[in-house]
Amino acid sequence: MINGEPSVGLDEGKHLVQRTHGYAIAEFALAIPALLIIVSMAVSLIGLAVTQIQLESSAALGARIIGRGDPIPDSFRNSLPEGTEITVEPEVEVVKFTLKTSKNIGLMLLPYRIELTANARARLEPVFEEFG
């Protein structure tokens, strides 16, 4: 009784027992899928950035190779990501070299393909025939 009125709930002298065992584990079990999704998306985005950087540097190298008048070596083609398309567009004094590929990002259940493109230009070098 409090102030002469009957109390609702606990009797005087009894303490409320809180049962919190297992709540931390349940909250952690709910947080694990969210953390895994965030980590997998971060890894996918890092892989996407690495592929784009590789395409940019390969496009510059490919433009220089074509600008010199040399054929594209097989070692260059093998160093590109799988499924990369090579396009060479000669212009007046310049050659445009384009690389295009697509990369899968996302989770296995929700795949999403992004197309990556890199291009570079190089001045065509004059080819002199040797006198002999």
PyMOL commands that set and color helices and strands:
alter all, ss='L'
color gray80, all
select helices_A, chain A and resi 23-67+74-79
alter helices_A, ss='H'
color red, helices_A
select strands_A, chain A and resi 85-90+94-106+111-123
alter strands_A, ss='S'
color yellow, strands_A
deselect
rebuild
show_as cartoon
